[in-house]
Amino acid sequence: MPDISKLPELAALFDITIDELLGQKSDLITNTAAGKMEQYLEENDVTVQELREVAPVLKPEQVDTIFTTLTDTQDIQIQNLHELGDLFPFVRRDILDKLAWKIIESGDISDLDEIAPFLGRDTINQIARKMIAEDKTIDAIAPFVSRDLIAELAEIRYHKSGISALDDIAPFIPQTQLQAIAEEEYTNRGLCHLESIAPFLNKDYLNALAKKAIEKDGLKAISPIAPFLDRNMLSEYVKEQFL
């Protein structure tokens, strides 16, 4: 893809317009190639669709400028993040961090997962902490939040609301933290509520926990987590103990 500054020369070489060269009409491209981007932005409202179409041709700093103008001058609450999403790979991270905070402040976080993969880790963690403080679920951005923060959140949620409060973040809780919660839950209430986190526990640990429960309370004790246990382990254990 040639540098945008070369488009006028290439068009002149072939004796055609820039629009004909690119196969599409774009006043934004024509003015940017002619060095009149700032003036064009002052006099015209650029649409998301227009920027999506020309972003691959523009220089990174040009995309940043137009994207910032677009999101600063239009009400982000009526913007569809899915629509903006195609632009995120072309935009600087600090600009996207700023946009993410604007979305958070608007109160509409339904599409936050669209921008999350492109944000800085510090920004994601700060947003997660804010959402946690406001009792909002972070499942949409959990894959991008630091494991330490997820572990901290899991500890708080478990002791405040029980193991069911971990449903949306269970796949992202560090294994050591998850096992510590499982041990505490088993000690206090047995295996009856462990099925919600059982699929995410280390298989060897889960098997060992099941053996401990069987020895203490019999085979019925493991019924809540039976679908997640190693079948061969169960068969061997039953043979050893009862056959």
N, C-alpha and C positions, 0 to 999 in steps of 0.2 A: 504494500500500500504506500504510494508516494506521499511525502510530506505535503501538507496542504498548501504551503507556499509555492510549490511547484505546479499546482493545478493550472494557474493562468498560463504558464509557459507551455505546459503540455497541450492545453486547449488551443493555444495560438499555433503550436507546431502542426496540429492536425486541422487547423482552420475550422474549429467548432467551438461551441460554448462550453463552459464548465458543466452546465446542466446536462448537455449531450454527452460529455466525457464520462460523467458519473452515472448516466442513465436515469437521472431523476432531477426534478426541479427543486432547488433549495436556495432561497434568498439568504439564509443564514450562512451557507457554505460560500456563496458568491461574495458576500460582504466580508466574511472572515478572511477569505483568500486575498481579498483586496486590501486588507489591513484596516477594515472599518467595523470590526466586531463590536467595540464598545458603543459606537454611535448607533449601530443597528439595535443593540440591546436596549438602549435608552428610548428608542422610537418604536420598538415592537415588543409584543409579548411572545416569547418563545414557548411553544407547547412541549409537553413531555414527549409526545410522539415525534415531533420534529427533531429534538435532541437525540432521541433513540436512534433515528435513522442516520444521523451524520456523525455520531460519537466516534465510530471507528476511524473516521478520516481526520478528525481534529487532533491537535496536540493535547497532551494530558492537561497542561495548564489552561488551555482554552475550554476543555470540558469542565474543569473545576470552576472556572469563572462563570460559565453559562449555567451550570448546575446550581451554583450558589445563588445566582440571580433568580433562577426559576423557583427555588424553594424559599427564598427570602421574600419574594414579592407576591407569592401566591399562598393562600391559606392551606397550610399543610394538613389541616383536619379534613379537607375535602380531597386531598391527594390520595390516590390508591398506591400503597407501597409496592404492591405487585406490579403495577404499571411502571414505577420508578426502578424496580429491581434490575432491569436489564442494564441500567446505567452504573450500578454500584461498582462493577469491576474497573470502570474507567475513572472513578473519582477517588481523590486522596482520602486516607483514613480519617484525618482530623476533621475534614468537612462532613463526613458521614457520622462521626461522633457527635458533632454539633447538631446534625439533623435528628439523630436518635433522641437527644435530650429534648428537642423541640416536640417530638412525638410524645415522649413521656409526659411533658408538661401539658400537652393537649388533653391527656386523659384517655386517649384511644390507643391501646397497645395490642389490638387484635392481630395486627400484621407485623409485629415487631420481629418475628422470626425471619422475615424477608431480609432485614438489614443486619441482623445479628452476626452472620458469618464474616462480615466485612468490617466489624468494629474492633477497636483496640481492647485488649483484655481488661485493662483498668476501667475503661468505660463500661464494658459489660458487667464487671463486678459491682461498680457503683450503681448501675441501673438495677441490678439484682437486689442489692442491699435496700435500695429505696422501695422496690416492689415488695420485698419481704416485710419491711417496716409497715407497709400499708396493707398487709395481709392479702397481697395479690399473688396468684400462682405464677411461678417462673418456668413452667414446663416448656414454654415456647423457646426460651433462650438457655435452658439448662445445659444443652450439649456444649455451649460456648463459655459457661461460667467456670471459674477455677475450681479444681477438685477440693481445695481447702475450704472454700466458701460453701460448697455443696455439703461437705462434711459438717461444717458449723451449723448450717441450716437444718440438716437432718437431726442433729443432736437437740436443737431447740424445738423442732416440731415434734419429735418423738416424746420428749418429756412434757410437752405442753398438751398435745392432742392424741398421743398414742401412735401405734404403728401404721394405722390407716392413713395418717397424714403424710406418709412418705410415698404414696402411690405414684405421684407425678414425677418424683425425682429419684426413685429407687434405682433405675438403670445407671445413674450417674454418681451414686454415692461410692466413695472409695471402699474397696473390699474390707480393709481393716476396720473401718467405721461401721460398715454394714454387719460384720461379724460381731462386733462389740454390742450393737443394738440387738442382734439375734440372741446373744448370750443373756443379756439382761431380760429380754422378753421371755425367753424360755425359763429362766430362773423364777420370774414373777408369775407367769401365766401359762407355762408349758408351750406346746406347739400349736395351740388352737387358732392363733391369729397370724402365724408366720407365712401363710400361703402367699400373701401379697408381696413379700420380698424374697421368698424361696427361689424363684427363677433366676435371681441375680446373685445368689450366694455361691461361693466356690463349691463345686460338687463334692470334693473330698471333705470339706468342713461340714456340709449338710449331711453327708452320710454318717460322719462321726457323731453329729448331734442326734441323728435318728437312732443310732445304736444306744446312745446314752438314755434316750427317752424310752426305748424298748426295755432296757434293763431295769429302769425305774418303774415304769407304768404299764408295760406290756405292749403288744403289737398295735392295739387300738390307738395308742398315743400318737402314732405317726400318720394317722389317716389324713390330717390336713395337708401334709407335705408329701405324701406318698407319690403323687404324679411326677415329682421333681427328683426323686431318688434314683440311684443306680439300681436297675432291676437285678443285675448279677449280684450286687452286694446284698440285696435283700434275700435272694435265693440262697446264697451261701450262708448268710447269717441264720436263716430259718433251718437249714440243714444241720448246722453246727449245734444249734440250741434245742431243736425239737425233734430231729429225726435220728 
